[in-house]
Amino acid sequence: MADKHNKIYHLLVEGEDDFTGILAYSVYKRHKHDVMKSLEGGSGAFPHERLQEFYLLSCTETQLQSYRNQALLMARDFAKNVWEAQSKDLEESIDQQLQEHEDAHKEELERRIRELKPSFWSSVLASVVGSFVFILFVGVLFFFLKSLKHNPINEIQESLGVEIKDRDSAIDAP
């Protein structure tokens, strides 16, 4: 019986690196196991003549091609599952790297904003200085507009309570 098994093996496997052929042989072995289990019918013994029929049918080109096709499907499904797992791992790795990069930039931007943002007391000082400059500006503007209606010298004299004399009249006075 050993020669028969070797014949099936050599019909399916073309060389040591024939992955598909090795898978096809495993499909044959699984099929043989299932047939033997169904033939023994729970008694633990199986008829050898029925096993010989199975072996002869397994050696037909159609059945050998069926084992190869099943092996190709298994290899394709395995490759697809590996590809999907690797793709998922790669995608998760890229997502993680992007998140880490984004977090690092976010932290850097937040640090720079904190450095550029003025403190509370410097903001208060800026407000006070701005208010003082505004009041001074409004006062100067008010004085300028009022002086346009009247003689500026008279306005200054009235505002300050002083008398301004011309240079020539101040020299002539005793």
DRENKOL-330398 format. One record per residue (C-alpha): residue number from 1; x, y, z. Coordinates in steps of 0.5 Angstrom, whole numbers. Layout:
ATOM;pos;u;v;w
ATOM;NUM;X;Y;Z;
...
! end
This chain:
ATOM;pos;u;v;w
ATOM;1;0;0;0;
ATOM;2;6;5;1;
ATOM;3;8;5;-6;
ATOM;4;0;7;-8;
ATOM;5;1;13;-3;
ATOM;6;8;15;-6;
ATOM;7;5;15;-13;
ATOM;8;-1;20;-11;
ATOM;9;4;24;-8;
ATOM;10;9;24;-14;
ATOM;11;3;25;-18;
ATOM;12;1;31;-14;
ATOM;13;8;34;-12;
ATOM;14;13;36;-17;
ATOM;15;19;38;-13;
ATOM;16;21;40;-6;
ATOM;17;19;47;-7;
ATOM;18;12;45;-10;
ATOM;19;8;49;-5;
ATOM;20;1;48;-9;
ATOM;21;3;40;-10;
ATOM;22;4;39;-2;
ATOM;23;-3;43;-1;
ATOM;24;-6;38;-6;
ATOM;25;-3;32;-3;
ATOM;26;-6;34;4;
ATOM;27;-13;35;1;
ATOM;28;-12;28;-2;
ATOM;29;-10;26;5;
ATOM;30;-16;29;8;
ATOM;31;-21;27;3;
ATOM;32;-18;20;4;
ATOM;33;-19;20;12;
ATOM;34;-26;23;11;
ATOM;35;-28;17;6;
ATOM;36;-25;12;11;
ATOM;37;-29;15;17;
ATOM;38;-35;14;13;
ATOM;39;-33;7;10;
ATOM;40;-32;4;17;
ATOM;41;-39;6;20;
ATOM;42;-37;7;27;
ATOM;43;-34;0;27;
ATOM;44;-27;2;27;
ATOM;45;-26;-3;21;
ATOM;46;-26;-1;14;
ATOM;47;-27;-6;7;
ATOM;48;-20;-5;4;
ATOM;49;-23;-7;-3;
ATOM;50;-27;0;-2;
ATOM;51;-21;3;-1;
ATOM;52;-18;1;-7;
ATOM;53;-23;4;-11;
ATOM;54;-22;10;-8;
ATOM;55;-15;10;-9;
ATOM;56;-16;8;-17;
ATOM;57;-21;14;-17;
ATOM;58;-16;19;-14;
ATOM;59;-11;17;-19;
ATOM;60;-15;20;-25;
ATOM;61;-13;26;-28;
ATOM;62;-20;30;-26;
ATOM;63;-19;28;-19;
ATOM;64;-12;30;-19;
ATOM;65;-14;37;-22;
ATOM;66;-19;37;-17;
ATOM;67;-14;37;-11;
ATOM;68;-10;42;-14;
ATOM;69;-15;47;-15;
ATOM;70;-17;46;-8;
ATOM;71;-10;47;-6;
ATOM;72;-10;53;-10;
ATOM;73;-16;56;-7;
ATOM;74;-13;54;0;
ATOM;75;-7;58;-2;
ATOM;76;-11;64;-5;
ATOM;77;-15;64;1;
ATOM;78;-9;64;6;
ATOM;79;-5;69;2;
ATOM;80;-11;74;2;
ATOM;81;-12;73;9;
ATOM;82;-4;74;10;
ATOM;83;-5;80;6;
ATOM;84;-11;83;10;
ATOM;85;-8;82;16;
ATOM;86;-1;85;14;
ATOM;87;-5;91;11;
ATOM;88;-9;92;17;
ATOM;89;-3;92;21;
ATOM;90;1;97;16;
ATOM;91;-5;101;16;
ATOM;92;-6;102;24;
ATOM;93;2;103;24;
ATOM;94;1;109;19;
ATOM;95;-5;111;23;
ATOM;96;-1;111;30;
ATOM;97;5;115;27;
ATOM;98;1;120;24;
ATOM;99;-3;121;30;
ATOM;100;4;121;34;
ATOM;101;6;126;29;
ATOM;102;0;131;29;
ATOM;103;0;130;37;
ATOM;104;8;133;37;
ATOM;105;6;139;32;
ATOM;106;0;140;36;
ATOM;107;4;141;43;
ATOM;108;9;145;39;
ATOM;109;4;150;37;
ATOM;110;1;150;44;
ATOM;111;8;151;47;
ATOM;112;9;157;42;
ATOM;113;2;160;43;
ATOM;114;4;160;50;
ATOM;115;10;164;49;
ATOM;116;7;169;45;
ATOM;117;1;170;49;
ATOM;118;2;176;54;
ATOM;119;1;175;61;
ATOM;120;-5;178;65;
ATOM;121;-1;183;68;
ATOM;122;2;186;62;
ATOM;123;-5;186;58;
ATOM;124;-7;190;64;
ATOM;125;-1;195;63;
ATOM;126;-3;195;56;
ATOM;127;-10;197;57;
ATOM;128;-8;202;62;
ATOM;129;-3;205;58;
ATOM;130;-8;205;52;
ATOM;131;-13;208;56;
ATOM;132;-8;214;58;
ATOM;133;-6;215;51;
ATOM;134;-13;215;49;
ATOM;135;-15;220;54;
ATOM;136;-9;225;52;
ATOM;137;-11;224;45;
ATOM;138;-18;226;46;
ATOM;139;-16;232;50;
ATOM;140;-11;235;45;
ATOM;141;-16;234;40;
ATOM;142;-21;238;44;
ATOM;143;-17;243;45;
ATOM;144;-15;244;38;
ATOM;145;-22;244;35;
ATOM;146;-24;249;41;
ATOM;147;-18;253;38;
ATOM;148;-20;253;31;
ATOM;149;-26;257;33;
ATOM;150;-23;262;37;
ATOM;151;-16;265;37;
ATOM;152;-11;260;40;
ATOM;153;-7;265;44;
ATOM;154;-14;267;47;
ATOM;155;-16;260;48;
ATOM;156;-9;259;52;
ATOM;157;-10;265;56;
ATOM;158;-17;263;58;
ATOM;159;-15;256;60;
ATOM;160;-9;257;64;
ATOM;161;-11;264;67;
ATOM;162;-5;267;64;
ATOM;163;-4;273;60;
ATOM;164;1;272;53;
ATOM;165;4;279;51;
ATOM;166;7;280;44;
ATOM;167;15;280;44;
ATOM;168;15;287;42;
ATOM;169;10;290;47;
ATOM;170;13;286;52;
ATOM;171;20;290;51;
ATOM;172;16;297;50;
ATOM;173;13;296;57;
ATOM;174;16;300;62;
! end
